[in-house]
Amino acid sequence: MPVVRDLRVLLRFRDFRRLLSVRLLSQLSDGVFQVALAAYVVFSPEKQASPAAIASAMAVLLLPYSLLGPFTGVLLDRWRRRQVLLHCNLLRAALSLGTAVLMLLRVPDWLFYLSALSVTGINRFVLAGLSAALPRVVDGERLVMANALSPTAGTLAATAGGGAAFLMHLVVPEGVRSDVLVVVLGAVLYLCAGLTALTLGRDLLGPDPSRVQPRVGEALLSTFRGLVHGLKHLRRRPHAARALAAMTAMRFCYGGLTVTVLMLCRYAWSGSDGADRGTADGLALLGLAVAVSGAGFFTAAVVTPWATGRFGTFGWITVCAGSAAVMLPGLGLPFEPAPVLAAAFVLGLATQGAKIATDTVVQSSIDDAYRGRIFSIYDVLFNVAFVGAAAICALVLPPDGRSAGLLLALSAVYAAVAVGTARTPRRFT
């Protein structure tokens, strides 16, 4: 297989192997910590999870990626990247242990969320540092290959970490202590990632200390101005703006449906009563829903190149949004596990298929000088829409997740996206 062959070539580079090991351990830890956070907030028998609690957890997980993302490069161009990977992972290990202690002490929720937010916020520096360091460990001829394989391997590692956390919750006795054990596992993996960074040379990953850098305040201000200029450029590219608007709306719907499934797994489908309701059974169903949705994402990656050739990029977005609008009420309104799991597959395929098409529109229509800034804006819209949906669900969703009105409203949003993208002139598709 070409992928296996390419990976074998890259693994001949000793420093690439070491940097990849840091990435795999870091993202493996991320997967463990994120599932531990979700399980504690939603499935802990001692807590009566609410949509508001879920919205808070999603904000902790996603907002640091968006709000810090455009500015991390300013600091990464001033700090030794090997030291960033070392100290950030060691700090995350310590903060994860602190989070575990807070869980045992049953502190107020705001203090727990603040601790968890510090762990996820630091993660943005680690991921950006790993990407920025990659050109220092492979030659130019293989850089594209490395850029393709490394993030994919990291995503698989995060998925594996989440799967390991799900399994631990199923085999360890239920309660706060099981959540704490999973967080401690994440802390140990963060520690391993930090120690693995020590195998890389102190100055190997850059940046070059001889480069003249503007002052931090000036650089941060320049970054902010660059984002403003990016927005102005986007206004002059209406087809790219339309694609981003469509993707933001679809991501909003996906966020609302994610909260719905979480509440269904926690309360409606648990099959148990009392304080233990929604733990083992609910976690198993949630893990299955995540796996089915992931299968939809994978299918979208396979189908989308053919579909965009057949329908055009905006045509494929229209098909994805229209399919979601039609299928959601039929599969979702019974609020039964089997049809909702089928809906998870369809929505995973539709959401990822539309995202791939949107990426293509942005890449092909935005000037190269603005592309990085537009993708930073894209990242902010993508995650803020998801968290915003969770916040709205906190206001309208009943505790058991059964809300026909919400499902019909989200179906209407999908339909509006389909109508809007269908009206795009053919020359932009």
C-alpha positions as CSV (number, residue, x, y, z in Angstrom):
1,M,0.0,0.0,0.0
2,P,1.3,3.5,-0.8
3,V,0.6,4.8,2.7
4,V,2.6,2.0,4.3
5,R,5.4,2.6,1.8
6,D,5.5,6.3,2.5
7,L,5.5,5.8,6.2
8,R,8.4,3.3,5.9
9,V,10.4,5.9,4.0
10,L,9.7,8.6,6.7
11,L,10.6,6.4,9.6
12,R,14.2,6.2,8.3
13,F,14.6,9.7,9.6
14,R,15.6,9.3,13.3
15,D,14.4,12.7,14.4
16,F,11.1,12.3,12.5
17,R,10.5,9.1,14.5
18,R,11.1,10.9,17.7
19,L,8.9,13.8,16.9
20,L,6.2,11.4,15.7
21,S,6.5,9.6,19.0
22,V,5.9,12.9,20.9
23,R,2.8,13.5,18.7
24,L,1.4,10.1,19.2
25,L,1.8,10.1,23.0
26,S,0.5,13.7,23.2
27,Q,-2.7,13.0,21.2
28,L,-3.2,9.6,22.8
29,S,-3.3,11.5,26.1
30,D,-5.7,14.1,24.6
31,G,-8.1,11.3,23.7
32,V,-8.0,9.9,27.2
33,F,-8.5,13.2,28.9
34,Q,-11.3,14.3,26.6
35,V,-13.3,11.1,27.2
36,A,-12.6,11.4,31.0
37,L,-13.9,14.9,31.0
38,A,-17.1,13.9,29.1
39,A,-17.6,10.9,31.3
40,Y,-17.3,12.9,34.5
41,V,-19.6,15.7,33.4
42,V,-22.2,13.5,31.7
43,F,-22.1,10.0,33.1
44,S,-20.9,10.2,36.7
45,P,-23.5,8.6,38.9
46,E,-23.0,11.3,41.5
47,K,-23.8,14.1,39.1
48,Q,-27.1,14.8,37.4
49,A,-25.8,16.1,34.1
50,S,-27.7,18.8,32.3
51,P,-27.4,20.3,28.9
52,A,-25.8,23.4,30.5
53,A,-23.0,21.1,32.0
54,I,-22.5,19.5,28.6
55,A,-22.2,23.0,27.0
56,S,-19.6,24.0,29.5
57,A,-17.6,20.9,28.8
58,M,-17.7,21.5,25.1
59,A,-16.5,25.1,25.6
60,V,-13.6,23.8,27.7
61,L,-12.7,21.3,24.9
62,L,-13.1,23.4,21.8
63,L,-12.9,27.1,22.5
64,P,-9.1,27.2,23.3
65,Y,-8.4,25.7,19.9
66,S,-10.2,28.6,18.2
67,L,-9.5,31.6,20.3
68,L,-5.8,30.9,20.9
69,G,-5.1,29.3,17.5
70,P,-4.3,32.5,15.5
71,F,-1.9,33.8,18.1
72,T,0.1,30.7,19.1
73,G,2.5,31.1,16.2
74,V,3.6,34.5,17.6
75,L,5.1,32.9,20.7
76,L,6.2,29.7,19.0
77,D,8.5,31.8,16.8
78,R,10.2,33.0,20.0
79,W,10.5,29.9,22.2
80,R,12.6,26.8,21.4
81,R,10.0,24.3,20.1
82,R,11.7,21.3,21.8
83,Q,11.2,23.2,25.1
84,V,7.6,23.9,24.3
85,L,6.9,20.2,23.7
86,L,8.7,19.3,26.9
87,H,7.4,21.9,29.3
88,C,3.8,22.0,27.9
89,N,3.4,18.2,28.2
90,L,5.0,18.2,31.7
91,L,2.7,21.0,32.7
92,R,-0.3,19.2,31.3
93,A,0.7,16.1,33.3
94,A,0.7,18.2,36.5
95,L,-2.5,20.0,35.7
96,S,-4.2,16.7,34.9
97,L,-3.2,15.3,38.3
98,G,-4.6,18.5,39.8
99,T,-7.8,18.0,38.0
100,A,-8.0,14.4,39.3
101,V,-7.6,15.8,42.9
102,L,-10.4,18.3,42.3
103,M,-12.7,15.5,41.1
104,L,-12.0,13.6,44.3
105,L,-12.7,16.6,46.4
106,R,-15.9,17.4,44.6
107,V,-15.1,21.1,44.3
108,P,-17.5,23.6,42.6
109,D,-18.0,23.0,38.9
110,W,-16.4,26.3,37.9
111,L,-13.1,25.4,39.6
112,F,-13.1,22.0,37.9
113,Y,-13.8,23.6,34.5
114,L,-11.0,26.1,35.0
115,S,-8.6,23.3,35.7
116,A,-9.7,21.3,32.7
117,L,-9.6,24.4,30.5
118,S,-5.9,24.9,31.4
119,V,-5.1,21.4,30.2
120,T,-6.9,21.8,26.8
121,G,-5.7,25.4,26.3
122,I,-2.0,24.3,26.5
123,N,-2.7,21.7,23.9
124,R,-3.0,24.3,21.2
125,F,0.7,25.2,21.7
126,V,1.7,21.5,21.5
127,L,-0.1,20.8,18.2
128,A,1.1,24.0,16.6
129,G,4.7,23.3,17.8
130,L,4.6,19.8,16.3
131,S,3.5,21.2,13.0
132,A,6.0,24.0,13.0
133,A,8.9,21.6,13.9
134,L,8.2,19.1,11.1
135,P,10.3,20.8,8.4
136,R,13.3,20.5,10.7
137,V,13.2,16.7,10.9
138,V,12.5,15.7,7.2
139,D,13.9,17.0,3.9
140,G,11.9,19.2,1.6
141,E,11.2,16.4,-0.8
142,R,9.3,14.4,1.8
143,L,7.7,17.3,3.7
144,V,4.3,17.0,1.9
145,M,4.2,13.3,2.7
146,A,5.1,14.0,6.4
147,N,2.4,16.7,6.6
148,A,-0.2,14.2,5.3
149,L,0.8,11.3,7.5
150,S,1.7,12.9,10.8
151,P,-1.7,14.6,11.6
152,T,-3.5,11.5,10.4
153,A,-1.5,9.3,12.8
154,G,-2.1,11.8,15.6
155,T,-5.9,11.7,15.0
156,L,-5.8,7.9,15.1
157,A,-3.8,8.1,18.3
158,A,-6.4,10.4,19.8
159,T,-9.2,8.0,18.8
160,A,-7.3,5.1,20.3
161,G,-6.9,7.1,23.5
162,G,-10.6,7.8,23.6
163,G,-11.4,4.1,23.0
164,A,-9.0,3.1,25.8
165,A,-10.8,5.5,28.2
166,F,-14.2,4.1,27.2
167,L,-12.9,0.6,27.9
168,M,-11.5,1.6,31.3
169,H,-14.9,3.0,32.3
170,L,-16.6,-0.2,31.3
171,V,-14.3,-2.5,33.3
172,V,-13.5,-0.3,36.4
173,P,-16.2,0.0,39.0
174,E,-18.5,3.0,38.4
175,G,-18.1,6.2,40.2
176,V,-15.9,9.2,40.5
177,R,-12.9,7.0,41.2
178,S,-13.1,5.5,37.7
179,D,-13.1,9.0,36.2
180,V,-10.1,9.8,38.3
181,L,-8.2,6.7,37.2
182,V,-8.7,7.7,33.6
183,V,-7.5,11.2,34.2
184,V,-4.4,9.8,36.0
185,L,-3.8,7.6,33.0
186,G,-3.9,10.7,30.8
187,A,-1.4,12.4,33.1
188,V,1.0,9.5,32.9
189,L,0.8,9.6,29.1
190,Y,1.4,13.4,29.1
191,L,4.5,12.8,31.2
192,C,5.7,10.2,28.7
193,A,5.2,12.6,25.9
194,G,7.3,15.3,27.7
195,L,10.1,12.9,28.5
196,T,10.1,11.6,24.9
197,A,10.7,15.2,23.7
198,L,14.0,15.1,25.6
199,T,15.3,12.6,23.0
200,L,15.4,15.6,20.5
201,G,18.2,18.1,20.4
202,R,17.5,21.3,22.4
203,D,17.9,23.5,19.3
204,L,16.9,21.0,16.6
205,L,13.4,22.1,16.2
206,G,14.1,25.8,15.9
207,P,13.3,28.6,15.6
208,D,16.6,30.0,14.4
209,P,17.8,32.4,17.2
210,S,19.5,34.7,14.7
211,R,16.1,35.7,13.2
212,V,15.0,39.2,14.1
213,Q,11.6,39.1,15.7
214,P,9.3,42.1,16.3
215,R,8.2,42.6,19.9
216,V,5.5,40.3,21.2
217,G,2.9,43.1,21.6
218,E,3.6,44.3,18.1
219,A,3.4,40.8,16.7
220,L,0.1,40.1,18.4
221,L,-1.4,43.3,17.1
222,S,-0.2,42.5,13.7
223,T,-1.9,39.1,13.9
224,F,-5.2,40.7,14.9
225,R,-4.9,43.2,12.0
226,G,-4.2,40.3,9.7
227,L,-7.4,38.6,10.7
228,V,-9.4,41.8,10.0
229,H,-7.8,42.1,6.6
230,G,-8.7,38.5,6.0
231,L,-12.3,39.2,6.7
232,K,-12.3,42.1,4.3
233,H,-10.8,39.8,1.6
234,L,-13.5,37.2,2.4
235,R,-16.2,39.8,1.7
236,R,-14.8,40.1,-1.8
237,R,-15.1,36.4,-2.4
238,P,-18.8,35.8,-1.9
239,H,-18.7,32.1,-3.0
240,A,-16.1,31.3,-0.3
241,A,-18.1,33.3,2.2
242,R,-21.2,31.3,1.2
243,A,-19.4,28.0,1.7
244,L,-18.2,29.0,5.1
245,A,-21.6,30.2,6.1
246,A,-23.1,26.8,5.0
247,M,-20.5,24.9,6.9
248,T,-20.9,27.0,10.0
249,A,-24.7,26.3,10.0
250,M,-24.2,22.6,9.5
251,R,-21.6,22.5,12.3
252,F,-24.1,24.3,14.5
253,C,-26.7,21.5,13.7
254,Y,-24.1,18.8,14.4
255,G,-23.3,20.4,17.8
256,G,-27.0,20.5,18.8
257,L,-27.4,16.8,17.8
258,T,-24.3,15.8,19.7
259,V,-25.8,17.2,22.9
260,T,-29.1,15.5,22.1
261,V,-27.3,12.1,21.7
262,L,-25.3,12.6,24.9
263,M,-28.5,13.3,26.9
264,L,-30.3,10.3,25.3
265,C,-27.4,8.0,26.2
266,R,-27.2,9.4,29.7
267,Y,-30.9,9.2,30.6
268,A,-33.3,7.8,28.0
269,W,-31.3,4.7,26.9
270,S,-29.4,3.7,30.0
271,G,-31.7,0.8,30.9
272,S,-31.0,1.2,34.6
273,D,-32.4,3.1,37.5
274,G,-31.3,5.2,40.4
275,A,-28.0,6.8,41.0
276,D,-26.1,4.5,38.7
277,R,-28.4,5.3,35.7
278,G,-26.6,6.1,32.5
279,T,-23.1,5.0,33.4
280,A,-22.0,1.7,31.8
281,D,-24.9,1.3,29.4
282,G,-24.9,4.9,28.4
283,L,-21.1,5.0,27.9
284,A,-21.3,1.9,25.7
285,L,-24.0,3.4,23.5
286,L,-22.1,6.7,23.3
287,G,-19.0,4.9,22.3
288,L,-21.0,3.1,19.6
289,A,-22.5,6.4,18.4
290,V,-19.0,7.9,18.1
291,A,-17.7,4.9,16.2
292,V,-20.7,5.0,13.8
293,S,-20.3,8.8,13.2
294,G,-16.6,8.2,12.6
295,A,-17.5,5.6,10.0
296,G,-19.6,8.3,8.3
297,F,-16.6,10.6,8.4
298,F,-14.4,8.0,6.8
299,T,-17.0,7.2,4.1
300,A,-17.2,10.9,3.3
301,A,-13.4,11.0,2.7
302,V,-13.9,8.1,0.2
303,V,-17.0,9.3,-1.5
304,T,-16.5,13.1,-1.7
305,P,-13.9,13.2,-4.5
306,W,-16.3,11.3,-6.8
307,A,-19.3,13.3,-5.6
308,T,-17.8,16.7,-6.2
309,G,-16.9,15.6,-9.7
310,R,-20.4,14.5,-10.2
311,F,-22.3,17.3,-8.5
312,G,-19.7,20.1,-8.2
313,T,-18.5,21.4,-4.8
314,F,-21.6,23.4,-4.0
315,G,-23.8,20.7,-5.5
316,W,-22.3,18.2,-3.1
317,I,-22.8,20.6,-0.1
318,T,-26.4,20.8,-1.3
319,V,-26.8,17.0,-1.4
320,C,-25.2,16.7,2.1
321,A,-27.4,19.3,3.7
322,G,-30.5,18.1,1.9
323,S,-29.9,14.5,2.9
324,A,-29.5,15.6,6.5
325,A,-32.7,17.6,6.4
326,V,-34.7,14.7,5.0
327,M,-33.2,11.9,7.1
328,L,-33.1,13.6,10.5
329,P,-36.8,13.7,11.3
330,G,-37.4,10.2,10.0
331,L,-34.5,8.6,11.9
332,G,-34.4,10.9,14.9
333,L,-38.0,11.5,16.0
334,P,-38.5,7.9,17.3
335,F,-35.7,8.6,19.8
336,E,-34.7,5.0,19.7
337,P,-31.1,3.8,19.6
338,A,-31.0,1.9,16.2
339,P,-32.5,4.7,14.0
340,V,-30.5,7.4,15.9
341,L,-27.3,5.4,15.3
342,A,-28.2,5.3,11.6
343,A,-28.7,9.1,11.7
344,A,-25.3,9.4,13.4
345,F,-23.7,7.7,10.3
346,V,-25.7,9.9,7.8
347,L,-24.9,13.1,9.7
348,G,-21.2,12.2,10.0
349,L,-21.0,11.6,6.3
350,A,-23.0,14.8,5.5
351,T,-21.0,17.0,7.9
352,Q,-17.6,15.7,6.8
353,G,-18.5,15.7,3.1
354,A,-19.6,19.3,3.3
355,K,-16.4,20.2,5.2
356,I,-14.2,18.7,2.6
357,A,-16.1,20.5,-0.2
358,T,-15.8,23.8,1.8
359,D,-12.1,23.3,2.3
360,T,-11.8,22.9,-1.5
361,V,-13.8,26.1,-2.2
362,V,-11.7,28.1,0.2
363,Q,-8.4,26.7,-1.0
364,S,-9.3,27.4,-4.7
365,S,-10.9,30.8,-4.4
366,I,-8.9,32.6,-1.7
367,D,-5.6,34.3,-2.7
368,D,-2.6,32.5,-1.3
369,A,-1.5,35.6,0.7
370,Y,-4.8,35.4,2.7
371,R,-5.3,31.7,2.8
372,G,-3.8,31.1,6.3
373,R,-5.8,33.9,7.8
374,I,-9.1,32.7,6.3
375,F,-8.5,29.2,7.6
376,S,-7.9,30.7,11.1
377,I,-11.3,32.4,10.8
378,Y,-12.7,29.1,9.5
379,D,-11.4,27.3,12.6
380,V,-13.0,29.9,14.9
381,L,-16.4,29.7,13.1
382,F,-16.2,25.9,13.1
383,N,-15.7,25.4,16.8
384,V,-17.7,28.4,18.0
385,A,-20.7,27.2,16.1
386,F,-20.5,23.8,17.8
387,V,-20.2,25.4,21.3
388,G,-23.0,27.9,20.5
389,A,-25.3,25.0,19.6
390,A,-24.6,23.4,22.9
391,A,-25.3,26.6,24.7
392,I,-28.7,27.0,23.0
393,C,-29.5,23.3,23.7
394,A,-28.9,24.1,27.4
395,L,-31.8,26.5,27.2
396,V,-34.3,24.4,25.2
397,L,-33.4,20.7,25.6
398,P,-35.2,18.6,28.3
399,P,-33.0,16.5,30.6
400,D,-33.7,13.2,28.7
401,G,-32.8,14.7,25.3
402,R,-36.2,14.0,23.7
403,S,-37.2,17.2,21.9
404,A,-39.1,16.9,18.7
405,G,-39.1,20.7,18.3
406,L,-35.3,20.9,18.4
407,L,-34.9,18.1,15.8
408,L,-37.4,19.8,13.5
409,A,-35.7,23.2,13.9
410,L,-32.3,21.7,13.1
411,S,-33.8,19.9,10.1
412,A,-35.1,23.3,8.9
413,V,-31.6,24.7,9.2
414,Y,-30.2,21.9,7.1
415,A,-33.0,22.6,4.5
416,A,-32.1,26.3,4.5
417,V,-28.5,25.5,3.8
418,A,-29.5,23.2,1.0
419,V,-31.7,25.9,-0.6
420,G,-29.0,28.5,-0.2
421,T,-26.1,26.5,-1.7
422,A,-28.4,25.2,-4.5
423,R,-28.8,28.8,-5.7
424,T,-25.0,29.3,-6.1
425,P,-24.1,30.0,-9.8
426,R,-22.8,27.0,-11.6
427,R,-19.4,28.6,-12.4
428,F,-18.7,28.5,-8.6
429,T,-19.5,24.8,-8.2
